[in-house]
């Protein structure tokens, strides 16, 4: 429906950000596993 058009698009964009963030976190974890060096220190 056209009633929630803008809100629907905003929600869709948030999903894209979530997927991209997940990819970045996996890349950081894999980098730590492969190299033994953490990207961030505790």
Number of C-alpha atoms within 10 A of each C-alpha: 5 6 7 8 9 10 10 12 11 10 10 11 11 11 12 11 11 11 10 12 12 12 12 12 11 12 12 16 15 13 14 14 11 9 8 10 12 13 9 7 5 3
